[in-house]
Amino acid sequence: MKLCVIEGDGIGHEVVPAAVQVLKQVIPDLDVHSAEAGWDTFQSKGSALPDETIATAKDCKAVLFGACSSPSYPVEGYSSPIVSLRRKMETYANLRPTRYLPVPTAREGVDLVVVRENTEDLYIGDEHTEADGDTGTATKRITRYATERITHMAFKLAQVEQRERVTIVHKGNVLPQTDGLFRRVAYEVSHHYKHIETDELLVDTAAYWMVKEPTRFDIVVTPNLYGDILSDMAAAWGGGLGLAPALNLGDEVAIAEPVHGSAPDIAGKGIANPTAIILSAAMLVRHHWKMTDLANQIEDAVYTTLSDGDYTADLMDGNSMSTQRFTDEICSKLA
């Protein structure tokens, strides 16, 4: 069982080793292969995602990715390494669960998963600026193939996790040729899963309910952009983006990554919260390696540690735990 480990930038150098420590606790013979990617890698090697990193990721078929620092302005030759790696690995589904965690900012009763199509929509990067510099245009692409694939993924996840409802989110009333296609194909797929309830919401209405009553959601399936936004909204109910896990999943490959960024303001201080990447690693164990019992053990250890009031600095002022001590507490519950 092989794992490609990419720490990335900033706090990635602290939280990724924490997740590897947890994984090695439950899978002692895990074969770990280190690789580089990110802004620092771009500056030192001229590529944010070197060819050797891609080769290692494809060979391992499982990746644990930390965090990347990306400039908010165009840099010639630079593109987001995690977005590029998702495409190279053909991880077409992004799974973003939000479940209650025993922390002050979470909401009891929330247990939902946003299943986000990961390969198309506006995120294909087909955009340009007109010669006058005053008009920017982007292409939104939705295909039957990608929609069928992501919708089957959502319903199969509902089956495995014994969930009752899949909600199709779109804006087909305004975008009938793209979101309308997504809606129509998603409903066609739903007919193969008649034992699972299917409903739909326009994305603006879904955003309203995600804020007002998130417990109404079970599984949400949606195109790329809407999934990006709605999953971040949902994360607020699970304790915030700093605790939010994610898994990019393909047919035979997976990339686990936390939702948070590289947090350069606290990098190197040993206080970063590793919860998100540890839970992301648990998703890798559950959905890619199909080791459900071990995934449950990891998630239960995180839950118990937080229930005991053991918090890192982002969750508690004053007497908080370091990244390493918090990780050690989780591992002690896995022994």
N, C-alpha and C positions, 0 to 999 in steps of 0.2 A: 504494500500500500504506500504510494508515493504522494508527496505533497510539495508543491512549489511555493516557497515563502518569499513574498516581496514586501519589505518593510515600507518602502516609499519614502516619504518626507516627514519632517516634524515628529509628532508623537507616535507616528508609525513605528519608529525605532524603539519605542517603549511598550506599546500595547501589543504589537505582533509577537514579541518574545513571550509575553504573558499568555497569549492564546496558545502558542506552541507548547508552553509548559503544561497547560491544562490538557491539551490533546495527548501529550506524551504520558500524562498521568493515567489516562484511560486506554491509550493505544501505545504501549511501550515500544513496540517494534516499528512505529511509524518512520518511514524513510523520508527525511526532510532534505530538500534541495533549495538553496538560497539563490535568489536572482535579484536584479536591480531594475528599478523603473521610477520615474518621477521627475520633478523639476531639477533636483540636484543632479540626477543622472544625465539629464539633458545638458546641463551646464558643464559637466565634466566629460561627457562622451559625445555630445552633439546629437543624441537621440534620447527621447523620454522613454522609449520602449525598445531597447536593443534587440537585434535578431536573436541573440543567444537567450534572452529572457523568453521570447516567444517560443523558441524551440524547447526550453525547459518546461514551460507551462503546458505545451501540447504533449510532451512526453509523459508528464505526471498526470495530466487530465484533471487535476484538482489544484486549485490555487487559493492561497490565503493572502489577501492584498490589504495593506495597511491604510495609508492615506497619502494624498498627493497635494502639493502646493502648485496651483496654476495661476498664472498672471491674468489679470482682468483686462488685459490689452493684447492686441495681436503681436505675436512673436514669430518671426519667420522660421519655419521648420518645426515649430512646436505644436503638438496637439495632445489632447488629454490621453494619457497612457491607459487609464482604466477603460475609457470608451473604446479605444483602439483594441485593447485586449479582449473586451467583450465580443467585438466583431471577429477578431482573429480566431477566437475559441468557439464562435457560433453559439454563445449562450443567449438564446433568444427570449428567455423568460427571466424577469426580475421579480423575486419574491420578497415582499416587505411585510412581515408580520408586526402587529402591534398588540401586545398582551399586557395586562396589568402586571406591574412590578411593585413591590412594597417600598416605594420611595414617595416623598412628600408630594411630588408634582403629578403622580399618576392617578388614573381614574379606575375604580373598581368596576368590574363587569365588562371591560373592553377586551375583545378577543377577535381580531379581524386580520385578514391578509389581503394586501393589494397585489394582484398579479398583473404586472406591467409588461406589455410587449416591448422588447428591448432592441429591435433592429431597424425600425423604420419611423414613420411619422416625420415631424419636423427635424428629428435628430439625425437624419441621414447626412446633414451638413451641406445640402445643396442650396447655397445662398450666395448672393452677390450684391454688390452696390453699383448703382448706375454711375455712368461717367461723371455726372454732375455732383456726385457725392451726397445727394439729398434724398435718395430713394434706395431702400434695401428690400430685397425680395428673397423669400425662402420657399422651397418646395415641400409640401406635405404629401407623403406617400403612404398609402394604405393598400395592402394587397390581400387577396383572398387567402393565399398560401400562409402568410404570416398570421393572419387573423384566425384561421382554422387551428393552426399550431398552438397559439397562445390560449385559445379558448378550451381546447382539449386539455391543456395543462391545468387550467383553472378547475375544470370539472373533475379531472382525475385527482387533483389535490383535495377537492371536496369529498370525494369517495374515501380516500386514504384517511383523512382526518375526521371522517364522519360528520361533516358539516351539512347544513340543510339548504343553504341558499347561495346562489351565485348572482351577483348584480352586475349587469352590463352597463358601463358608463361611457357616454359618448356625447357629441353635439350634432347629431344627425339632422336636427331641424334647421341648422344654419349651414352645415357642410354635408349635404346629401350625397355627394360623389365620393367622399372619403370616409367620414364618420358614419354616414348612412350605410356604406358598404360594410364597415366594421360591425355595425348593429345587426344588419341582415345576416351576415355570415355567422356571427356569434349565436344568433337564435337558431340557425340551421344546425349548428353543432349541438346546441342544448337538447335537441330532439333525441340525441343518442343517450341522454342521461335523464330520462323522464322521472326518475325517483328523486331528483334534486330540483328544488324550486328555482325558477329563473325569473328575475325581474330586471328592470332597467331604470336608469336615472340620467337626465341630462347633467353634464358635468357641473354646471353652476348649482343645480339643486343638490347634487351629491356633496359639493363643498359645504353648502348650508347645513346638511344633515351631519356631515363629519364634524362640524363645530358644535351643533346643537345636541345631537344624540348619536354618538359613534357606536353605541351598543346595538343599533339597528342593523349594522353591517356584519356580514359573515365572511364571504369572499367577494372581492371586487375585481373584475377583469376589465382592462381599459387600455387604450393606446398609450404610447410612450410618454408624451408630454403630460397628459392628465394624470397618469400614474405617478410621475415624478412629483407633481404638486400635491396630489391627494395623500400619498404615502408620507410626505413630510408633515402635512396637517395631522394625520393620524398619529404620528410619532409623539406629538405633544401629550397625548393621553397615556402613552406608555412611559412617561418620565422625561421625554425630550429627545432631541436628535442625538445627543451624546450617548444614549443608551440603545439606539435603534440598530438592529442587525439587518442584514440583507444577504441574499444569495442570488447570483446570476447562474441560471441553470440551462444546460443544453441537453441533448440526447445522451451524450456520454461524457460530458465535461461539466465543471462547475467552478465558479469563482466566488469565494466568500469575502465579503468586504463590509466594514461598518459604514454607516451613513455619514458619520461626522467627517470633518475635514482634518487638516494636518495640525491645526491649533498652534501656530508658531509662537504665540505669546506664552505658552506654558511648556513648550518642547524642552526637554533636557532637565526638567525640574523633578521628575519622578512622581508627579501627582496626577497624571492623566488617568481617566477612568477606562479600564479595559473591558467593561461589561459588554459594549456593543460588539466588539470583535470576538469575544469569547462566545457570545450567543450566535454570531455569524458562523463561527467554527462548529458550533453544535448543529446548525442548519446543514452544514456540509456533511457532517456525520450522518444526519437523519436522511437527507434527500439524495445525496450522491452515493455515499457508501452504504446506505440502507441499514445502518446499525442503530435502530430505534432506541433500544435500551440504553446504550451509551449516551445518545443524545439527551434522553430524559435525565440521566444522571447529571450531566453537565448543567442543564437548565435548572434542575432541582437544587444543585449546589449553589448556583448564582442566586436563586430565589431565597434560599435559606440564609446565605451570607447577608443579603440585603435585609431580610426579615430580622436578623440579629442586630440591625442598626449599624452594621459595618459599612461605612460610606467613604468614598474618596472626596477630595476637596470640593468638587463641583456640586456635591449633594449636601455637604455639611460644612458650615463655618467652624473653625476652631479645631477640635480634636478629631481630625480626619485621618484616614489611612493613606499610605503611599501606594503607588501602583503595585509594587512588589508585595507588600504586606497583604493587600486586598487579594491578589492572585494566590498567595500562599494560603489564605483563609479558604478560598474556593477549593484548592487542591486538598486541603486537610479533610474536606467533606467528601472527597472522592477516594480517599485512601482505603 
